[in-house]
Amino acid sequence: MTGAIRKLHIVESEGALAEKIEPEREVNEGAIVEPIILNPRGTTWKRRGTGREYVLGLQRATIAAGATATIVVRPFGTYRPTRFILPRDIARFFDIIDIKVGNNSQFISPNAINGSLFADDAFPMELNFDIVMPAMDLAVTALNRSHAGLDFIGTFLGDLIP
């Protein structure tokens, strides 16, 4: 059985929000439809997959000024992180040196990335990290660039894999 769907896009138009509706298209029964989500800035993006995200939080750690720390978390199930998020009020003070799944770095160069890229109000990018098996380490190494000790807290969003 098939049905028709329409996608509704909310777009900025001369400072106001406007709707743009795509024409109907046919979909098969049981197909996963990608919903459109409105972010606080009025732009849109698509969420892929089932639409269900699982949150994996990091333990809060105080990192001294100029120091580096590695925070490790171990999920209970098979997990594929798709996004790493830092609170916007601390993101600019940290550089992310590395994110590792097991012993595998998820970065393609040894250069640090400013934490602002991972801020909760930054453009939501899907990174498609390696799969984390149960009891495997998922580690974030961060450098505190400020002149004072700060609490580091972060969250992964991702999908559980059956």
LUMVOZA-434370 format. One record per residue (C-alpha): residue in three letters; residue number from 1; x, y negated, z. Coordinates in nm, 4 decimals. Layout:
N
+-----+-----+----------+----------+----------+
:   r :   k :        x :        y :        z :
+-----+-----+----------+----------+----------+
: ala : NUM :        X :        Y :        Z :
...
+-----+-----+----------+----------+----------+
REM end
This chain:
162
+-----+-----+----------+----------+----------+
:   r :   k :        x :        y :        z :
+-----+-----+----------+----------+----------+
: met :   1 :   0.0000 :   0.0000 :   0.0000 :
: thr :   2 :   0.1278 :  -0.3471 :  -0.0756 :
: gly :   3 :   0.0345 :  -0.6909 :   0.0440 :
: ala :   4 :   0.1209 :  -1.0517 :  -0.0222 :
: ile :   5 :   0.3182 :  -1.2822 :   0.2021 :
: arg :   6 :   0.4081 :  -1.6465 :   0.1959 :
: lys :   7 :   0.7096 :  -1.8045 :   0.3592 :
: leu :   8 :   0.6584 :  -2.1349 :   0.5336 :
: his :   9 :   0.9603 :  -2.3631 :   0.5447 :
: ile :  10 :   0.9737 :  -2.6680 :   0.7675 :
: val :  11 :   1.2023 :  -2.9260 :   0.6073 :
: glu :  12 :   1.3095 :  -3.2801 :   0.6875 :
: ser :  13 :   1.1723 :  -3.5304 :   0.4418 :
: glu :  14 :   1.2553 :  -3.8973 :   0.4938 :
: gly :  15 :   1.2861 :  -3.8528 :   0.8692 :
: ala :  16 :   0.9586 :  -3.6607 :   0.9048 :
: leu :  17 :   0.8914 :  -3.2911 :   0.9109 :
: ala :  18 :   0.7147 :  -3.1537 :   0.6070 :
: glu :  19 :   0.5993 :  -2.8072 :   0.5041 :
: lys :  20 :   0.7083 :  -2.6262 :   0.1915 :
: ile :  21 :   0.5295 :  -2.3029 :   0.1095 :
: glu :  22 :   0.6814 :  -2.0531 :  -0.1288 :
: pro :  23 :   0.4533 :  -1.8720 :  -0.3736 :
: glu :  24 :   0.3162 :  -1.5343 :  -0.2702 :
: arg :  25 :   0.5266 :  -1.2289 :  -0.3381 :
: glu :  26 :   0.4431 :  -0.8623 :  -0.3101 :
: val :  27 :   0.5882 :  -0.6482 :  -0.0328 :
: asn :  28 :   0.5619 :  -0.2781 :   0.0359 :
: glu :  29 :   0.3952 :  -0.1474 :   0.3478 :
: gly :  30 :   0.6483 :  -0.1099 :   0.6293 :
: ala :  31 :   0.8911 :  -0.3606 :   0.4770 :
: ile :  32 :   1.0727 :  -0.5882 :   0.7185 :
: val :  33 :   0.9728 :  -0.9471 :   0.6545 :
: glu :  34 :   1.2268 :  -1.2092 :   0.7524 :
: pro :  35 :   1.0545 :  -1.4781 :   0.9576 :
: ile :  36 :   1.1570 :  -1.8411 :   0.9295 :
: ile :  37 :   1.2513 :  -2.0033 :   1.2604 :
: leu :  38 :   1.2547 :  -2.3781 :   1.3267 :
: asn :  39 :   1.5493 :  -2.5061 :   1.5269 :
: pro :  40 :   1.5393 :  -2.8271 :   1.7350 :
: arg :  41 :   1.7002 :  -3.0330 :   1.4582 :
: gly :  42 :   1.4218 :  -2.9596 :   1.2108 :
: thr :  43 :   1.6160 :  -2.7345 :   0.9749 :
: thr :  44 :   1.5353 :  -2.3724 :   0.9076 :
: trp :  45 :   1.7160 :  -2.0441 :   0.8863 :
: lys :  46 :   1.6181 :  -1.6828 :   0.8422 :
: arg :  47 :   1.6565 :  -1.4164 :   1.1062 :
: arg :  48 :   1.7461 :  -1.0791 :   0.9601 :
: gly :  49 :   1.6688 :  -0.7336 :   1.0902 :
: thr :  50 :   1.3847 :  -0.6397 :   1.3172 :
: gly :  51 :   1.3546 :  -0.9846 :   1.4696 :
: arg :  52 :   1.4476 :  -0.8427 :   1.8116 :
: glu :  53 :   1.7755 :  -0.9609 :   1.9582 :
: tyr :  54 :   1.9383 :  -0.8256 :   2.2703 :
: val :  55 :   2.1334 :  -1.0522 :   2.5019 :
: leu :  56 :   2.4642 :  -0.9440 :   2.6508 :
: gly :  57 :   2.5987 :  -1.1929 :   2.9043 :
: leu :  58 :   2.9564 :  -1.2372 :   3.0195 :
: gln :  59 :   3.0541 :  -1.2534 :   3.3853 :
: arg :  60 :   3.1124 :  -1.6151 :   3.4932 :
: ala :  61 :   3.4850 :  -1.6805 :   3.5350 :
: thr :  62 :   3.6645 :  -1.9903 :   3.6625 :
: ile :  63 :   3.9580 :  -2.0728 :   3.4351 :
: ala :  64 :   4.2237 :  -2.3132 :   3.5653 :
: ala :  65 :   4.3278 :  -2.6149 :   3.3594 :
: gly :  66 :   4.5524 :  -2.5068 :   3.0719 :
: ala :  67 :   4.5097 :  -2.1391 :   3.1586 :
: thr :  68 :   4.3877 :  -1.8462 :   2.9497 :
: ala :  69 :   4.1541 :  -1.5732 :   3.0711 :
: thr :  70 :   4.0051 :  -1.2592 :   2.9185 :
: ile :  71 :   3.6481 :  -1.1758 :   3.0147 :
: val :  72 :   3.5346 :  -0.8187 :   2.9457 :
: val :  73 :   3.1848 :  -0.6763 :   2.9222 :
: arg :  74 :   3.0753 :  -0.3183 :   2.8467 :
: pro :  75 :   2.7297 :  -0.2596 :   2.7025 :
: phe :  76 :   2.5316 :   0.0483 :   2.8083 :
: gly :  77 :   2.4187 :   0.1324 :   2.4547 :
: thr :  78 :   2.5532 :   0.1148 :   2.1005 :
: tyr :  79 :   2.5487 :  -0.2585 :   2.0279 :
: arg :  80 :   2.6344 :  -0.4772 :   1.7282 :
: pro :  81 :   2.6936 :  -0.8391 :   1.8332 :
: thr :  82 :   2.5897 :  -1.0904 :   1.5679 :
: arg :  83 :   2.6475 :  -1.4180 :   1.7518 :
: phe :  84 :   2.8536 :  -1.5512 :   2.0413 :
: ile :  85 :   2.7158 :  -1.8532 :   2.2275 :
: leu :  86 :   2.8671 :  -2.0994 :   2.4751 :
: pro :  87 :   2.6702 :  -2.3651 :   2.6643 :
: arg :  88 :   2.7071 :  -2.6984 :   2.4825 :
: asp :  89 :   2.8262 :  -2.8828 :   2.7936 :
: ile :  90 :   3.1417 :  -2.6682 :   2.8281 :
: ala :  91 :   3.2051 :  -2.5533 :   2.4701 :
: arg :  92 :   3.4277 :  -2.8466 :   2.3717 :
: phe :  93 :   3.6657 :  -2.7809 :   2.6618 :
: phe :  94 :   3.7520 :  -2.4273 :   2.5531 :
: asp :  95 :   3.9327 :  -2.2652 :   2.2623 :
: ile :  96 :   3.8387 :  -1.9065 :   2.1832 :
: ile :  97 :   4.1705 :  -1.7287 :   2.1330 :
: asp :  98 :   4.0207 :  -1.3931 :   2.0390 :
: ile :  99 :   3.7135 :  -1.1727 :   2.0524 :
: lys : 100 :   3.7915 :  -0.8005 :   2.0556 :
: val : 101 :   3.5820 :  -0.4894 :   2.0180 :
: gly : 102 :   3.7930 :  -0.2196 :   2.1797 :
: asn : 103 :   4.1427 :  -0.3013 :   2.0511 :
: asn : 104 :   4.0223 :  -0.4570 :   1.7251 :
: ser : 105 :   4.0313 :  -0.8334 :   1.6923 :
: gln : 106 :   3.7274 :  -0.9840 :   1.5249 :
: phe : 107 :   3.9326 :  -1.2795 :   1.3957 :
: ile : 108 :   4.1328 :  -1.2594 :   1.0742 :
: ser : 109 :   4.4109 :  -1.4896 :   1.1936 :
: pro : 110 :   4.5908 :  -1.5517 :   1.5232 :
: asn : 111 :   4.4668 :  -1.9125 :   1.5357 :
: ala : 112 :   4.2281 :  -2.0177 :   1.8121 :
: ile : 113 :   3.8803 :  -2.1490 :   1.7296 :
: asn : 114 :   3.7365 :  -2.4479 :   1.9124 :
: gly : 115 :   3.4484 :  -2.3509 :   2.1395 :
: ser : 116 :   3.2241 :  -2.6159 :   1.9803 :
: leu : 117 :   3.1749 :  -2.3802 :   1.6866 :
: phe : 118 :   3.0031 :  -2.1393 :   1.9285 :
: ala : 119 :   2.7949 :  -2.4030 :   2.1131 :
: asp : 120 :   2.4298 :  -2.3187 :   2.1635 :
: asp : 121 :   2.3254 :  -2.6158 :   1.9484 :
: ala : 122 :   2.5730 :  -2.5412 :   1.6671 :
: phe : 123 :   2.4590 :  -2.4028 :   1.3330 :
: pro : 124 :   2.3581 :  -2.0411 :   1.3982 :
: met : 125 :   2.5914 :  -1.8180 :   1.2031 :
: glu : 126 :   2.5785 :  -1.4421 :   1.1985 :
: leu : 127 :   2.9240 :  -1.2950 :   1.2435 :
: asn : 128 :   2.8515 :  -0.9205 :   1.2192 :
: phe : 129 :   3.1068 :  -0.8038 :   1.4703 :
: asp : 130 :   3.2212 :  -0.4409 :   1.4809 :
: ile : 131 :   2.9910 :  -0.1976 :   1.6574 :
: val : 132 :   3.0531 :  -0.1608 :   2.0311 :
: met : 133 :   3.0025 :   0.1954 :   2.1514 :
: pro : 134 :   2.8838 :   0.2659 :   2.5098 :
: ala : 135 :   3.1554 :   0.1995 :   2.7695 :
: met : 136 :   3.3769 :   0.0285 :   2.5071 :
: asp : 137 :   3.5226 :  -0.3130 :   2.5932 :
: leu : 138 :   3.3915 :  -0.6275 :   2.4312 :
: ala : 139 :   3.6419 :  -0.8956 :   2.5331 :
: val : 140 :   3.6593 :  -1.2732 :   2.4913 :
: thr : 141 :   3.9889 :  -1.4536 :   2.5501 :
: ala : 142 :   3.9460 :  -1.8248 :   2.6182 :
: leu : 143 :   4.1820 :  -2.1165 :   2.6837 :
: asn : 144 :   4.0711 :  -2.4044 :   2.9072 :
: arg : 145 :   4.1939 :  -2.7231 :   2.7342 :
: ser : 146 :   4.0613 :  -2.9606 :   3.0005 :
: his : 147 :   4.2514 :  -3.1153 :   3.2918 :
: ala : 148 :   4.0434 :  -2.9343 :   3.5541 :
: gly : 149 :   3.9369 :  -2.5811 :   3.6335 :
: leu : 150 :   3.6057 :  -2.4947 :   3.4669 :
: asp : 151 :   3.3574 :  -2.2103 :   3.4810 :
: phe : 152 :   3.3461 :  -2.0146 :   3.1559 :
: ile : 153 :   3.0206 :  -1.8423 :   3.0685 :
: gly : 154 :   2.9152 :  -1.6984 :   2.7349 :
: thr : 155 :   2.6499 :  -1.4792 :   2.5802 :
: phe : 156 :   2.6391 :  -1.2390 :   2.2884 :
: leu : 157 :   2.3269 :  -1.1900 :   2.0806 :
: gly : 158 :   2.2957 :  -0.8736 :   1.8781 :
: asp : 159 :   2.1114 :  -0.5561 :   1.7924 :
: leu : 160 :   2.0963 :  -0.2213 :   1.9689 :
: ile : 161 :   2.1669 :   0.0641 :   1.7303 :
: pro : 162 :   1.9699 :   0.3836 :   1.7932 :
+-----+-----+----------+----------+----------+
REM end
